Amino acid sequence: MSDSSSFDPYAGNILTQGLGPILSRQQALAKLTYLPPFPPRNISNVPKHIRMHLLMTLRDFHIPSMEGGRLVETIDLMIRPSYRYRDPKSAQTWGMIGGEPLLHKTPRAPAAAAAVVGHSGSGKTEAILRGLNLYPQQVITHNTFPHFVGKHQQVVWQSIDVPASGRASDLAANLMIAWDETIAKHFPPGTPPRFEAALAKERREGSKMLDEWQQVASSHFLGLLHLDEVQNFFRLQSLEKRKKRTNETGGLELSIIEDLCLKRILTLTNTCQMAVLLSGTPDGIGALNKRLSNTERVVSSGYHPFPIFENAESTSFYKVFLVPLGNYQFVQKRLEVNSEFAALIIELTGGVPRIIIALWIAAHRIAFEREEDDLRTDDFIRAAATYLAPIAPAIAALRSKDPKRMSRYEDLIALDDGFFETFWSTVGSL
């Protein structure tokens, strides 16, 4: 049998040489999996306030789904082929970067775009960032580079959140700040940030700032741009207006805040040959597809839904996720992980992975208040009613599957994220 590693579809292209080997799905899943250290066998000898800090390593607990494996494939099928059209040895490449009209155009498809969708806490962003970090380096420094004297930096990927304002000027600022932070360590100490002058201006013009960032990103051969929280491109109707709606099956009605942002996404793929990965909540991705009129533009390379756990008996939840999580009980007398307990976890968390981890940690905090060194189902119930009480309405709406209640759940996403920012900063201080 021939060795697949001896075949390189991109041989000779300097831009793909630092990306590492092309992984199979099983190889990717293995690399994505992360299980923190198990509790010490002599856990009774470890003070409870120390156990709490050991328990916090569960925030890094990650068992990828099959969708996570498919997402890694999609990312690689976006980045490497995008470089096929941007070989720096080609004069056409530099003409494209300089915005010059090309006399001899080579037929080429637009760069790929893909979408990842899921409720807040479903693990979509974590899956994307873990997939991107499978590449050996985010920034590759080439000691020699075509048409350059000396070293040159290639940026493989960049990931930012769409700003809450949804405006082009703030989007450009986020892109510039992230770029400077990413590439700063590859320049001599004292080198001023590339976008320092643009960010210092009192009056920011979104279009000009995006043009400037795009030019820099093109010349450094950015492979993939990940835009998270794409729902921020849209304005949500007021709650009062939505309460008056009579259509029980309709979703949220969103309006675009600034057209320039979406037009720029198309420019990046159509003109600059940069792959774009978009992620967000169901309402945001849905609105994006409707606004661009052609879903194929957004999902030309893939559409990846990250659902929450709904069935306590499903293999993906019970055997793949919950049973391994059950190994992380930092008590002397452990709780049995069975089907009844699995059903309780789904009921208390709505099947949202991030909330499950938060509940698991909070339940231990309840248990550590007792003199007995054990973990009980009541600890999870009390933890849900106390530490996680602020997100209880969102969980109830999600479990109801009622369209009207779920439309209000999207209102609670911001509360969810703000709550967890505080929760994680305090829960480990016991």
Backbone torsions as a table, in degrees:
resi	resn	phi	psi	omega
1	MET	NA	136.2	-177.8
2	SER	-74.9	151.9	179.3
3	ASP	-86.4	115.8	-176.6
4	SER	-63.0	-25.1	-178.3
5	SER	-67.9	-14.8	-180.0
6	SER	-82.0	-7.9	178.8
7	PHE	-102.3	123.9	179.2
8	ASP	-126.5	105.6	-179.5
9	PRO	-64.5	-14.2	-175.0
10	TYR	-118.0	23.7	-177.4
11	ALA	-55.4	136.4	177.0
12	GLY	92.0	-8.9	180.0
13	ASN	-95.4	115.7	-175.6
14	ILE	-62.1	-25.1	-176.2
15	LEU	-72.7	-20.4	-179.1
16	THR	-100.7	-5.0	-173.4
17	GLN	-70.0	-25.2	-178.4
18	GLY	-100.1	11.3	-175.9
19	LEU	-86.7	-6.1	-177.4
20	GLY	81.5	178.1	-177.6
21	PRO	-71.5	155.7	173.1
22	ILE	-76.5	120.0	-174.3
23	LEU	-88.9	145.5	168.5
24	SER	-75.5	167.2	-179.8
25	ARG	-62.6	-41.3	179.9
26	GLN	-65.3	-38.9	176.9
27	GLN	-63.5	-41.2	179.4
28	ALA	-64.5	-45.2	-180.0
29	LEU	-60.7	-40.1	179.0
30	ALA	-64.4	-41.5	-179.3
31	LYS	-71.5	-28.0	-178.8
32	LEU	-77.2	-25.9	-175.4
33	THR	-69.9	131.7	174.3
34	TYR	-137.6	119.8	175.7
35	LEU	-115.2	118.6	179.1
36	PRO	-62.1	166.3	176.5
37	PRO	-56.9	139.6	179.3
38	PHE	-71.1	158.5	177.0
39	PRO	-58.4	144.9	177.5
40	PRO	-59.2	147.2	179.6
41	ARG	-63.3	-36.9	180.0
42	ASN	-92.9	51.5	-173.5
43	ILE	-60.0	-27.8	-178.9
44	SER	-66.0	-20.2	178.9
45	ASN	-85.7	-7.1	-178.7
46	VAL	-95.9	122.1	178.8
47	PRO	-56.3	147.4	-174.8
48	LYS	-64.5	-32.1	-179.5
49	HIS	-71.0	-24.2	174.7
50	ILE	-79.4	-38.2	178.1
51	ARG	-58.0	-37.2	-178.5
52	MET	-59.1	-39.6	-179.5
53	HIS	-74.8	-31.6	173.2
54	LEU	-64.9	-38.8	-178.7
55	LEU	-63.8	-29.1	-176.9
56	MET	-65.8	-14.9	176.3
57	THR	-65.2	-14.4	178.0
58	LEU	-64.9	-15.6	176.4
59	ARG	-62.8	-21.4	179.4
60	ASP	-95.6	-1.5	179.5
61	PHE	-58.1	124.7	-177.9
62	HIS	-148.8	116.2	172.1
63	ILE	-117.8	109.6	-173.7
64	PRO	-69.7	145.6	173.3
65	SER	-84.3	170.1	175.1
66	MET	-62.1	-31.9	177.0
67	GLU	-64.9	-34.0	176.1
68	GLY	-64.1	-37.4	176.2
69	GLY	-66.7	-40.8	177.8
70	ARG	-66.1	-35.0	178.8
71	LEU	-63.4	-40.9	177.7
72	VAL	-61.1	-41.0	176.5
73	GLU	-60.1	-45.0	-179.6
74	THR	-60.5	-45.7	-180.0
75	ILE	-57.7	-44.2	-178.3
76	ASP	-69.9	-32.7	178.4
77	LEU	-76.8	-6.1	174.5
78	MET	-95.8	-45.3	-173.5
79	ILE	-72.5	-54.4	-174.0
80	ARG	-62.5	-48.6	178.9
81	PRO	-63.0	-28.5	178.6
82	SER	-63.5	-30.1	179.1
83	TYR	-77.1	-16.7	179.4
84	ARG	-62.5	-34.5	-179.8
85	TYR	-88.5	-3.1	-174.7
86	ARG	-123.7	36.1	178.5
87	ASP	-61.3	119.4	-176.1
88	PRO	-67.2	-9.0	175.5
89	LYS	-77.7	-14.4	-176.7
90	SER	-89.6	134.4	177.1
91	ALA	-64.8	-31.7	179.3
92	GLN	-62.3	-34.7	179.3
93	THR	-60.4	-47.6	-177.8
94	TRP	-71.6	-28.5	174.1
95	GLY	-66.1	-39.2	178.7
96	MET	-66.0	-43.0	-180.0
97	ILE	-64.6	-38.5	-179.8
98	GLY	-81.8	-3.0	179.7
99	GLY	73.0	21.7	-179.2
100	GLU	-87.5	144.0	176.3
101	PRO	-67.1	136.5	-177.2
102	LEU	-96.4	130.5	179.7
103	LEU	-74.8	-33.9	-178.4
104	HIS	-124.3	91.3	-177.5
105	LYS	-83.8	132.3	174.9
106	THR	-87.7	132.2	177.6
107	PRO	-56.2	131.0	-179.2
108	ARG	-151.2	143.8	176.5
109	ALA	-82.7	155.1	175.4
110	PRO	-61.3	156.6	176.0
111	ALA	-62.3	156.5	-174.6
112	ALA	-76.0	153.1	172.4
113	ALA	-134.0	149.0	179.6
114	ALA	-146.3	159.3	-178.5
115	ALA	-128.6	141.5	175.8
116	VAL	-123.6	127.3	-174.1
117	VAL	-128.2	144.2	177.6
118	GLY	175.0	155.2	176.9
119	HIS	-65.0	158.1	176.9
120	SER	-57.0	129.3	-179.9
121	GLY	92.7	-0.8	-178.3
122	SER	-78.1	-11.5	176.2
123	GLY	100.3	8.6	-175.7
124	LYS	-67.0	-45.5	-179.0
125	THR	-66.5	-41.7	177.9
126	GLU	-59.9	-42.5	179.9
127	ALA	-63.3	-40.2	179.9
128	ILE	-64.8	-49.5	-176.8
129	LEU	-65.7	-37.5	177.1
130	ARG	-66.5	-37.0	177.4
131	GLY	-65.7	-42.5	179.0
132	LEU	-65.2	-35.4	-178.1
133	ASN	-78.2	1.1	171.5
134	LEU	-71.2	-21.3	175.6
135	TYR	-70.7	139.5	-176.1
136	PRO	-55.3	-35.8	-177.9
137	GLN	-142.9	142.7	172.2
138	GLN	-78.6	-34.5	177.5
139	VAL	-121.1	123.6	179.3
140	ILE	-105.0	124.2	177.0
141	THR	-96.4	119.5	177.7
142	HIS	-96.1	122.5	178.7
143	ASN	-66.3	-32.9	173.0
144	THR	-130.8	146.6	-175.7
145	PHE	-150.9	137.7	-179.2
146	PRO	-54.3	132.4	177.1
147	HIS	68.4	13.5	176.5
148	PHE	-124.7	146.3	172.6
149	VAL	-100.5	119.8	-178.7
150	GLY	89.9	-160.6	-174.6
151	LYS	-76.9	157.4	176.0
152	HIS	-148.1	143.0	-177.8
153	GLN	-100.7	134.6	174.2
154	GLN	-111.1	124.8	179.4
155	VAL	-98.7	116.7	-175.3
156	VAL	-74.2	-43.8	-179.2
157	TRP	-152.2	157.7	174.6
158	GLN	-141.2	139.7	-178.2
159	SER	-130.1	128.4	177.0
160	ILE	-139.5	162.6	170.3
161	ASP	-90.6	137.2	170.6
162	VAL	-64.0	130.8	-176.3
163	PRO	-63.4	151.6	-178.5
164	ALA	-60.0	-28.8	-179.1
165	SER	-71.6	-25.6	-177.6
166	GLY	72.3	12.3	-175.1
167	ARG	-97.6	150.6	-175.5
168	ALA	-62.2	-39.4	-178.9
169	SER	-62.7	-39.6	179.7
170	ASP	-75.5	-34.1	174.9
171	LEU	-62.4	-45.6	179.4
172	ALA	-62.5	-40.2	179.0
173	ALA	-62.7	-43.1	177.7
174	ASN	-61.2	-42.1	178.8
175	LEU	-62.9	-43.7	-178.3
176	MET	-66.7	-44.3	-179.5
177	ILE	-63.1	-45.5	179.1
178	ALA	-62.7	-39.1	180.0
179	TRP	-63.3	-48.2	-179.2
180	ASP	-61.8	-39.8	179.5
181	GLU	-67.2	-36.0	-177.0
182	THR	-71.4	-41.8	-169.6
183	ILE	-99.3	-7.3	-174.3
184	ALA	-58.2	-40.8	-174.8
185	LYS	-71.2	-6.7	-179.6
186	HIS	-97.6	5.1	177.5
187	PHE	-117.0	159.9	-179.8
188	PRO	-58.5	146.9	177.4
189	PRO	-55.3	139.5	179.8
190	GLY	91.6	-8.5	178.2
191	THR	-68.1	125.1	-178.6
192	PRO	-66.1	146.1	177.8
193	PRO	-56.8	143.7	-176.3
194	ARG	-58.4	-38.2	-173.8
195	PHE	-105.3	21.5	-178.0
196	GLU	-57.7	-46.5	-177.1
197	ALA	-65.9	-43.0	-178.7
198	ALA	-64.2	-39.3	-178.2
199	LEU	-75.6	-19.4	-177.7
200	ALA	-82.9	-13.0	-177.7
201	LYS	-67.0	137.7	179.0
202	GLU	-68.7	-39.9	179.9
203	ARG	-108.1	115.3	-176.9
204	ARG	-102.0	130.8	177.0
205	GLU	-104.9	112.4	-174.0
206	GLY	-55.9	-44.5	-176.6
207	SER	-63.4	-45.7	-179.1
208	LYS	-67.3	-38.6	179.0
209	MET	-65.7	-40.1	178.1
210	LEU	-67.0	-37.7	176.0
211	ASP	-60.3	-44.3	-177.7
212	GLU	-65.7	-45.8	179.0
213	TRP	-62.6	-42.4	-178.4
214	GLN	-60.8	-40.5	179.8
215	GLN	-63.9	-43.4	179.6
216	VAL	-67.1	-45.2	-179.7
217	ALA	-61.7	-38.2	179.1
218	SER	-65.7	-43.7	-177.3
219	SER	-70.7	-19.2	175.6
220	HIS	-102.7	11.7	170.4
221	PHE	55.8	50.3	175.4
222	LEU	-56.9	126.1	-176.8
223	GLY	-82.9	-44.4	-176.9
224	LEU	-147.1	134.7	173.9
225	LEU	-108.6	123.4	176.9
226	HIS	-104.1	121.0	176.4
227	LEU	-109.8	112.3	-179.6
228	ASP	-97.9	160.3	179.9
229	GLU	59.6	48.6	-176.6
230	VAL	-66.4	-15.4	176.4
231	GLN	-61.6	-18.6	179.0
232	ASN	-71.0	-12.0	174.4
233	PHE	-70.4	-13.9	-171.9
234	PHE	-119.4	155.0	179.4
235	ARG	-102.4	128.3	-179.9
236	LEU	-82.2	139.4	174.7
237	GLN	-61.3	153.9	178.2
238	SER	-64.1	150.4	-179.5
239	LEU	-60.3	-36.2	-179.9
240	GLU	-60.9	-43.0	179.5
241	LYS	-66.0	-39.7	-177.8
242	ARG	-69.8	-28.9	177.8
243	LYS	-65.8	-26.6	-177.9
244	LYS	-83.6	-9.0	-177.0
245	ARG	-69.9	141.7	-178.4
246	THR	-104.9	-12.3	179.8
247	ASN	-78.5	103.5	-174.0
248	GLU	-75.9	-18.8	-176.5
249	THR	-98.2	-10.1	-177.7
250	GLY	-76.3	153.3	178.4
251	GLY	-91.7	-169.1	178.8
252	LEU	-67.6	143.5	177.4
253	GLU	-101.7	115.8	-175.9
254	LEU	-115.9	145.2	177.3
255	SER	-120.9	143.1	-177.7
256	ILE	-67.2	140.1	178.9
257	ILE	-83.2	-45.8	-178.7
258	GLU	-147.9	115.8	-176.4
259	ASP	-58.9	-30.4	-175.1
260	LEU	-56.3	-35.9	-177.4
261	CYS	-63.2	-45.7	-178.9
262	LEU	-71.2	-36.4	177.6
263	LYS	-62.1	-35.1	-178.8
264	ARG	-69.2	-32.8	176.9
265	ILE	-60.5	-43.5	179.3
266	LEU	-66.7	-36.1	178.5
267	THR	-62.9	-41.5	-178.5
268	LEU	-61.1	-41.1	-178.5
269	THR	-80.5	-42.7	-174.2
270	ASN	-76.7	-39.3	-173.3
271	THR	-104.0	-41.6	-173.5
272	CYS	-92.9	-8.8	-179.6
273	GLN	60.4	31.3	174.4
274	MET	-95.9	132.4	175.5
275	ALA	-73.8	142.0	-179.1
276	VAL	-126.1	126.0	176.7
277	LEU	-111.8	122.4	-177.3
278	LEU	-110.8	139.6	177.4
279	SER	-141.3	148.5	-179.1
280	GLY	177.3	-174.6	179.7
281	THR	-76.7	163.4	-177.4
282	PRO	-54.5	-38.8	-179.3
283	ASP	-66.6	-38.4	-178.5
284	GLY	-68.7	-46.4	178.8
285	ILE	-64.7	-39.4	178.5
286	GLY	-62.9	-43.0	179.1
287	ALA	-66.2	-37.2	179.5
288	LEU	-63.1	-44.8	179.0
289	ASN	-61.7	-43.0	-180.0
290	LYS	-65.4	-38.9	-175.4
291	ARG	-69.3	-37.7	-179.3
292	LEU	-81.6	-3.5	173.5
293	SER	68.2	-20.8	-176.9
294	ASN	-134.4	104.0	-176.9
295	THR	-57.5	-31.1	-176.7
296	GLU	-61.2	-25.9	179.5
297	ARG	-65.4	-35.3	-175.5
298	VAL	-87.5	-30.7	-173.8
299	VAL	-119.1	32.1	-178.7
300	SER	-60.8	-25.4	-178.2
301	SER	-111.7	-9.6	178.1
302	GLY	159.9	151.7	175.2
303	TYR	-130.8	118.7	-171.9
304	HIS	-122.8	101.4	175.4
305	PRO	-82.5	133.7	175.1
306	PHE	-111.0	90.2	-177.2
307	PRO	-74.8	160.0	172.4
308	ILE	-84.1	167.1	176.5
309	PHE	-77.4	126.2	-179.7
310	GLU	-114.3	-28.3	-175.5
311	ASN	-111.5	117.3	-178.1
312	ALA	-65.1	-20.5	-177.1
313	GLU	-96.7	-3.6	-177.9
314	SER	-66.3	146.7	-180.0
315	THR	-61.7	-39.7	-177.1
316	SER	-62.4	-32.4	179.0
317	PHE	-89.3	-55.9	-169.3
318	TYR	-70.4	-55.0	-174.3
319	LYS	-82.1	-39.8	-174.2
320	VAL	-82.1	-35.9	-174.0
321	PHE	-106.4	-55.9	-170.5
322	LEU	-72.3	-43.7	-179.0
323	VAL	-60.4	-47.5	174.8
324	PRO	-60.8	-37.5	178.2
325	LEU	-63.5	-33.2	-179.7
326	GLY	-62.0	-17.3	177.0
327	ASN	-71.4	-14.0	-175.8
328	TYR	-101.2	63.7	174.1
329	GLN	-109.7	113.0	-174.5
330	PHE	-94.0	51.1	179.9
331	VAL	-136.0	163.5	-179.7
332	GLN	-75.7	-41.2	179.8
333	LYS	-106.7	110.6	-173.8
334	ARG	-83.6	156.0	175.4
335	LEU	-88.2	139.3	178.7
336	GLU	-75.2	129.0	175.9
337	VAL	-92.3	104.5	-178.7
338	ASN	-131.2	-175.3	-176.1
339	SER	-65.2	-35.3	179.4
340	GLU	-66.1	-42.6	177.9
341	PHE	-65.9	-38.2	178.3
342	ALA	-60.2	-42.5	179.0
343	ALA	-63.3	-37.6	179.0
344	LEU	-64.8	-41.4	-179.7
345	ILE	-62.2	-43.4	178.0
346	ILE	-62.3	-41.2	-179.1
347	GLU	-63.9	-40.6	-174.8
348	LEU	-80.9	-22.3	-173.5
349	THR	-117.3	-9.4	-175.3
350	GLY	71.8	7.4	179.3
351	GLY	78.5	16.6	179.5
352	VAL	-86.1	118.8	-174.3
353	PRO	-53.9	-44.2	-177.6
354	ARG	-64.1	-36.1	179.9
355	ILE	-72.5	-33.5	177.2
356	ILE	-60.9	-46.3	179.0
357	ILE	-62.9	-42.9	178.9
358	ALA	-61.9	-42.2	179.1
359	LEU	-64.4	-40.1	-179.0
360	TRP	-60.8	-43.2	179.3
361	ILE	-69.4	-43.0	-179.0
362	ALA	-65.6	-36.0	178.6
363	ALA	-63.3	-38.4	175.8
364	HIS	-63.8	-36.6	179.1
365	ARG	-63.4	-39.1	175.0
366	ILE	-62.9	-46.5	-177.0
367	ALA	-62.7	-36.2	-176.4
368	PHE	-70.1	-11.1	176.6
369	GLU	-74.8	-19.8	-177.7
370	ARG	-87.7	161.6	174.3
371	GLU	-77.4	-36.2	177.7
372	GLU	-65.7	141.5	-177.0
373	ASP	-99.3	73.9	-177.9
374	ASP	-147.0	173.1	177.5
375	LEU	-128.0	132.5	-174.1
376	ARG	-127.0	159.2	176.4
377	THR	-61.9	-33.9	178.8
378	ASP	-61.7	-27.6	178.8
379	ASP	-64.3	-36.8	179.2
380	PHE	-71.5	-38.3	179.5
381	ILE	-65.8	-44.6	179.5
382	ARG	-67.1	-38.3	179.4
383	ALA	-63.3	-40.5	178.7
384	ALA	-65.0	-34.6	-176.8
385	ALA	-82.2	-12.8	-177.6
386	THR	-117.6	-75.1	-175.4
387	TYR	-62.8	-34.9	-177.0
388	LEU	-104.5	12.5	-178.3
389	ALA	-56.2	-36.9	-177.8
390	PRO	-61.2	-24.0	-178.7
391	ILE	-104.8	9.8	179.0
392	ALA	-59.5	-40.8	178.7
393	PRO	-60.7	-38.0	179.4
394	ALA	-65.9	-41.3	179.7
395	ILE	-64.8	-43.9	179.9
396	ALA	-63.0	-41.1	179.1
397	ALA	-65.3	-40.6	-179.3
398	LEU	-64.9	-40.9	-178.7
399	ARG	-73.9	-24.3	-178.8
400	SER	-69.3	-30.6	-176.1
401	LYS	60.3	16.7	176.8
402	ASP	-82.7	123.5	-175.4
403	PRO	-54.5	-40.7	-177.7
404	LYS	-68.4	-41.3	179.1
405	ARG	-70.4	-37.7	-179.9
406	MET	-69.2	-28.8	177.2
407	SER	-65.5	-32.5	176.8
408	ARG	-76.2	-25.0	177.9
409	TYR	-59.4	-36.6	179.6
410	GLU	-61.9	-28.0	175.1
411	ASP	-63.0	-29.1	-174.2
412	LEU	-87.5	-2.5	-179.7
413	ILE	-60.2	-45.0	-179.5
414	ALA	-62.0	-40.5	177.1
415	LEU	-62.8	-42.0	178.5
416	ASP	-55.4	-51.9	-176.9
417	ASP	-67.0	-42.6	178.4
418	GLY	-64.6	-37.7	178.6
419	PHE	-62.1	-46.1	-176.9
420	PHE	-68.6	-31.0	177.3
421	GLU	-59.3	-40.7	177.9
422	THR	-76.5	-41.4	-176.5
423	PHE	-57.4	-49.3	-175.7
424	TRP	-69.2	-25.2	-177.1
425	SER	-81.3	-13.6	-176.5
426	THR	-116.7	-26.2	-171.3
427	VAL	-66.5	-25.4	-178.4
428	GLY	-89.8	7.2	-173.8
429	SER	-96.8	11.7	-178.9
430	LEU	-59.8	NA	NA
